[in-house]
Amino acid sequence: MAAVNADPEVIRWIRDGSVRDEQQTRGGIQAGESEWESQDFGLFAMEIRSTGALAGFTGLSVPHYLPEVLPAVEVGWRLGDVPTGGRAWPPRPSGARSVGAASNFWCRAS
């Protein structure tokens, strides 16, 4: 995951676009694990089935970094540029080499 977070092409879509180092990545993983414990939902690691290579993550998360939308749940993902053995996964526009984003879909808690 550190390689995905260190890729400027992926991270440019996340918050202020600053890449993350290994220590920041570990902190993010620990925060995600804590969210599973406290919320009973969270982020899942994704891997390429044929190779076992880490692709990134996807899942649900509370966007604490956007307090103006709370209470809410974010549908998020971050996918790196991983070799897929010639397969077109994940689908992306011609010329694009990586995908990293958080969606703009929010589920408001009532």
N, C-alpha and C positions, 0 to 999 in steps of 0.2 A: 504494500500500500504506500510505502514511502516513495517508491518510484513514480506512482501515479500522482501523488501530492507534490512531487518535485517537478512535474512536467508543466511548464508555463502554458502550453497549448490546452491543457485540461483545466488548470486552475484559473485561467483568465476569466472564466465564467462564474467563479465562486467568490462571493463577497467582494473584497477590494482587489482580487486578482493576484495576491501575494502567494508565492509558492511556500510550501511547508517543508521543514526539515524532519529528520527521523524522530526527534524528540517531540515535536508538535504532532506528528502522526500518531505516535504512541499515546499522547494525551487525548487525541480525538478518539482513538480506539477504546481507551479506558472510559471516556465519557459515554461512548455508545454502549459499553457493557453495563455501566451504571444505569443508563436509561432503560435497558431491558429489565433490570432488577426492580426499578421503581415504577415503570409504566406498563410492563408486560407487552411491550412492542419495541421495535427498534430497526436497526440496519442489519442487512445480511451481506456477507462476503459473497462475491460472484466469481466463479472460475470457469475457464474454458474446459468443457467436459473431456474433450479429446486429449488435452495436454496437461490439465491440472494447473495451468497458469492462472494467476490471479488477474481478473478482469477489472475489479473495482468493487463497488457496493451499491445496494439499492435498499429501499425500505421506507419505513415511517419514522418520523422524528418530530419532537417538539422544537420549533424554531426559536429558542431562547435568545438568539442574536437579533431577532426582530420583535421586540416587546410590543410594538404597536399593533401587531396582529394577534397577540395572545388573548384568550386561549385558542390555540389552533394546533393542528397536526400537519406536517409537511410530508409530501411524497417526494423523496429525493433519490438521486443517483449520482455516482461519479465513476466513469469508465475510462480507463487508460487506453493507450495505443498498444494493444496486445496482438501477437501473431495468432492468426486463426487458421492456418493451414490452407490459405486460399479462399476461405469462406468469407462472404460479405457480412460479417457480424462485428459490431452492431451496425444496422443500416445507417448510412450517413451520406450526405451530399457528396458528389464527385469532388475530389481534391481535398476533402476534410480528412484529417488523420486521427483525430481523437474527439471524444465527447466528454464533457463534464458540465453538469448543470444541476440546479435544483429547480423543480417545477414551480409554477405559480398557482398550483391548485392547493387550496386550503380547506380544511374541514373545521369549521367553528364548533367548539364545544358549547353545548347549551346550558 
